[in-house]
Amino acid sequence: MLYRTLADCVVLVHAAFVAFVVLGGFLAWRWRWVVVAHVPCALWGIAIEYSGWICPLTPLENALRARAGLEGYRGGFVEHYVIPALYPAGLTRPTQAVLGTLVLTVNLVAYGVLLRRK
């Protein structure tokens, strides 16, 4: 039970991180200090999508699920949780590039507005 709960907590942290990567630039409109944390996170998220890497939280979640006697999953967090919600087909490299470009574009808009306000 403990390992399953920990795995579920990793999923929640991972989802919050993904949301922060995509939308954190908008938080900087209100709190300028968010930029210091958000820019490295956004660069990491973009790098993960463009390179096809697996985020280290995914193997952690799978290891915790295995310790709980559950099955893990292949691929990454985005492929397992996000893509099924957004797209009916599986994750492909072109889809990952689109997701990376989406993250980049959203953040360029957020920071463009932030800089323009200054």
C-alpha positions as CSV (number, residue, x, y, z in Angstrom):
1,M,0.0,0.0,0.0
2,L,2.8,2.4,0.9
3,Y,4.6,1.9,-2.5
4,R,1.4,2.4,-4.4
5,T,0.7,5.6,-2.6
6,L,4.2,6.8,-3.2
7,A,3.9,6.0,-6.9
8,D,0.6,7.9,-7.1
9,C,2.3,10.9,-5.4
10,V,5.1,10.7,-8.0
11,V,2.3,10.9,-10.7
12,L,0.8,14.0,-9.0
13,V,4.2,15.7,-8.7
14,H,5.0,14.8,-12.3
15,A,1.7,16.2,-13.5
16,A,2.2,19.4,-11.5
17,F,5.7,19.7,-13.0
18,V,4.3,19.3,-16.6
19,A,1.7,21.9,-15.9
20,F,4.3,24.3,-14.5
21,V,6.6,23.7,-17.5
22,V,3.7,24.6,-19.9
23,L,2.0,27.4,-17.9
24,G,4.6,28.7,-15.5
25,G,5.5,31.6,-17.6
26,F,2.1,33.0,-16.9
27,L,2.7,32.8,-13.2
28,A,5.7,35.1,-13.7
29,W,3.2,37.9,-14.7
30,R,2.2,38.0,-11.1
31,W,5.3,36.8,-9.3
32,R,8.5,37.8,-11.1
33,W,10.6,35.4,-8.9
34,V,8.9,32.4,-10.6
35,V,11.1,33.1,-13.7
36,V,14.2,31.8,-11.8
37,A,12.5,28.4,-11.2
38,H,10.5,28.2,-14.4
39,V,13.1,28.9,-17.1
40,P,15.2,25.8,-16.2
41,C,12.1,23.6,-15.8
42,A,10.8,24.8,-19.2
43,L,14.1,24.1,-20.9
44,W,14.2,20.7,-19.3
45,G,10.7,19.9,-20.5
46,I,11.4,21.1,-24.0
47,A,14.7,19.1,-24.1
48,I,12.8,15.9,-22.9
49,E,10.3,16.3,-25.7
50,Y,12.7,17.2,-28.5
51,S,15.3,14.5,-27.6
52,G,12.8,11.7,-26.8
53,W,14.4,11.1,-23.4
54,I,12.4,9.7,-20.5
55,C,12.0,11.9,-17.4
56,P,13.7,10.4,-14.3
57,L,10.3,10.5,-12.5
58,T,8.9,7.8,-14.8
59,P,11.4,5.1,-13.8
60,L,10.9,6.1,-10.2
61,E,7.1,5.7,-10.5
62,N,7.5,2.3,-12.3
63,A,9.9,1.1,-9.6
64,L,7.5,2.0,-6.9
65,R,4.7,0.3,-8.7
66,A,6.8,-2.8,-9.1
67,R,7.5,-2.7,-5.3
68,A,3.8,-2.5,-4.7
69,G,3.3,-5.6,-6.9
70,L,1.7,-3.7,-9.8
71,E,2.8,-3.5,-13.4
72,G,4.7,-0.4,-14.6
73,Y,4.4,0.9,-18.1
74,R,6.7,1.4,-21.1
75,G,7.5,4.8,-22.5
76,G,7.3,8.0,-20.6
77,F,4.9,10.0,-18.5
78,V,3.6,12.0,-21.4
79,E,3.1,8.9,-23.6
80,H,1.3,7.1,-20.8
81,Y,-0.9,9.8,-19.2
82,V,-1.0,12.9,-21.4
83,I,-1.1,11.5,-25.0
84,P,-4.1,9.2,-24.4
85,A,-6.0,12.2,-23.1
86,L,-5.1,14.4,-26.1
87,Y,-4.6,12.0,-29.0
88,P,-6.1,8.6,-29.8
89,A,-2.9,7.3,-31.3
90,G,0.4,6.4,-29.6
91,L,3.3,8.8,-29.1
92,T,5.5,9.3,-32.1
93,R,8.6,11.4,-32.5
94,P,6.8,13.9,-34.7
95,T,4.1,14.2,-31.9
96,Q,6.9,14.8,-29.4
97,A,8.3,17.5,-31.6
98,V,4.8,19.1,-31.8
99,L,4.5,18.9,-28.0
100,G,7.9,20.5,-27.5
101,T,7.1,23.2,-29.9
102,L,3.8,23.8,-28.1
103,V,5.6,24.2,-24.8
104,L,8.1,26.5,-26.4
105,T,5.5,28.7,-28.1
106,V,3.3,29.0,-25.0
107,N,6.3,30.1,-23.0
108,L,7.6,32.5,-25.6
109,V,4.1,34.2,-25.6
110,A,4.1,34.3,-21.8
111,Y,7.5,35.8,-21.5
112,G,7.0,38.1,-24.5
113,V,4.0,39.6,-22.7
114,L,6.0,39.8,-19.5
115,L,8.9,41.7,-21.2
116,R,6.5,44.0,-23.0
117,R,4.9,44.9,-19.7
118,K,8.3,45.9,-18.3
